[in-house]
Amino acid sequence: MNQFLESLSARQREIYDLRIQGYTNQGMANKLGIAKRTVEVHIQVLTKKAAKRGLEWRFALYKSTDC
């Protein structure tokens, strides 16, 4: 898991941390001042990175209704 976290860009890490805290996609977008679609793209990239490392993606546990 540490290698996964180290592989994230600063923005990806922000998205990761906010999702773990329970933020919705729209909530993350508002907090970071970016579009909801941008958040969705970051989540897609994070999911692919996790899959490459054989990790179960934690976002699945924190999916909100707007994912």
C-alpha positions as CSV (number, residue, x, y, z in Angstrom):
1,M,0.0,0.0,0.0
2,N,2.9,2.4,0.7
3,Q,4.2,2.1,-2.8
4,F,0.7,2.8,-4.1
5,L,0.4,6.0,-2.0
6,E,3.9,7.1,-3.0
7,S,3.0,6.7,-6.7
8,L,0.2,9.3,-6.4
9,S,0.5,12.9,-7.5
10,A,-0.2,15.6,-5.0
11,R,-3.7,16.1,-6.4
12,Q,-4.4,12.3,-6.5
13,R,-3.4,12.1,-2.9
14,E,-5.8,14.9,-2.0
15,I,-8.6,13.1,-3.8
16,Y,-7.7,9.9,-2.1
17,D,-7.6,11.5,1.4
18,L,-10.9,13.4,0.9
19,R,-12.7,10.2,-0.3
20,I,-11.5,8.3,2.7
21,Q,-12.9,11.2,4.9
22,G,-16.3,10.6,3.2
23,Y,-16.5,13.5,0.8
24,T,-18.7,13.1,-2.2
25,N,-17.4,13.8,-5.7
26,Q,-19.2,17.2,-5.6
27,G,-17.9,17.9,-2.2
28,M,-14.3,17.2,-3.3
29,A,-14.8,19.4,-6.3
30,N,-16.1,22.3,-4.2
31,K,-13.3,22.0,-1.6
32,L,-10.6,21.8,-4.3
33,G,-12.1,24.4,-6.6
34,I,-12.2,22.0,-9.6
35,A,-15.0,20.5,-11.7
36,K,-16.8,17.4,-10.5
37,R,-15.8,15.7,-13.8
38,T,-12.1,16.3,-12.9
39,V,-12.6,14.5,-9.6
40,E,-14.2,11.6,-11.5
41,V,-11.2,11.4,-13.8
42,H,-8.8,11.4,-10.9
43,I,-10.8,8.6,-9.3
44,Q,-10.6,6.6,-12.5
45,V,-6.8,7.0,-12.6
46,L,-6.5,6.0,-8.9
47,T,-8.6,2.9,-9.5
48,K,-6.4,1.8,-12.4
49,K,-3.2,2.5,-10.4
50,A,-4.6,0.3,-7.6
51,A,-5.6,-2.5,-9.9
52,K,-2.1,-2.5,-11.5
53,R,-0.7,-3.2,-8.0
54,G,-3.3,-5.9,-7.2
55,L,-4.9,-3.7,-4.6
56,E,-8.6,-3.6,-3.9
57,W,-9.6,0.0,-4.3
58,R,-10.8,1.5,-1.1
59,F,-13.1,3.9,-2.9
60,A,-15.5,1.0,-3.3
61,L,-16.1,1.1,0.4
62,Y,-16.8,4.9,0.3
63,K,-18.8,5.3,-2.8
64,S,-21.4,8.0,-2.5
65,T,-24.5,8.3,-4.6
66,D,-22.9,10.8,-6.9
67,C,-20.0,8.5,-8.0
